[in-house]
Amino acid sequence: MRKLLTVTAVAVSLALTSGVALASSCPKVIKEGREAAAKMDQNDPKVKGAVAKLNEAQSLHESGKHADSLARANEALADLGVKK
């Protein structure tokens, strides 16, 4: 029983910690994408699409969906050709 409680406690703490890590990563990745897009032709359809994804990532971040936000922001970076 004690082992089960320990495993459960570790799992819960990892779940909570990963959410916090994702929450702090979203703004950094979104900012990186916006800075890259600002240096490119704003009329390019790829740039427009990437900016739309960054806007969506920002909305997802604000609504607490950090994993989805980070995924969308990373898609935008890939569309812009930004290397990580």
ABEGO torsion letter per residue (X at the ends): XAAAAAAAAAAAAAAAAAAAAAAAAAAAAAAAAAAAAAABBAABAAAAAAAAAAAAAAAAAAAGBAAAAAAAAAAAAAAAGBBX
